[in-house]
Amino acid sequence: MGESDTPMCVRCGSQRDQDSDPAVLLAWSTERTTRGTRWLCPDCARAHVRGIEGKLPDEYW
């Protein structure tokens, strides 16, 4: 990812703001697959934590 690329949540589309609270920045979740790196914002990660931990395909979330 280049310097100008801002991570965006794949579920809701919100962007990771580098100027926000460091605790919020750490709450973002990433997944690296053959399709590339996918990001989840803290709210979407919290809403889908059981599916993530159970390694369910994201279409079941």
N, C-alpha and C positions, 0 to 999 in steps of 0.2 A: 504494500500500500504506500503510495507516495505521500509527501508532506501535505499536499493540498486536498487529499481525499479525507472526508469526514465520515467516520463510521455511521451507518444508518440501520435502525432496527428493521429486520426483515418482516416482522409481524405488523407493526403500526406505522413505520416510516419516520419515527422521530430521530433526530440527529444527536449525536454525542457532542455536547458543547464542551470544548477544552477549558473554558473559563468557569465551569460550574464547580461545586463542592467536590473535593477529592474523594470523599466517601461515595458520592454518587457515581463518579467516574469508575471507581473500583467495582461497583455493583453491576456494570455491564458484563454480559456473558458472550463468549465467542465460541464458534464451532468451526473447525477446519475440516473440510471434506475435499473430495476430488473436484467439486464445483467451485471451490474457493473458500474464503473466510466469510462466515455469516455472523452478524451481531444481533443480540437481543438487548433491549433496554431493560432497566431494572423492573419496571412494571410488568412487562411481558414475560420476563424470566420468572418472576414471582408467581404469575398466574399459571405458568406452564411447568413449574418445577417438577411435578410428579412425572409428567411425560418425558422431560429431559433426563431425569435420573433413571427412569425406566428404559431409556434409550428407544422410546417409541418413535416411529417415523413422524415427522412434523405434521403430516396431513391428518393425524389422529388427535392432535392437540385441541 
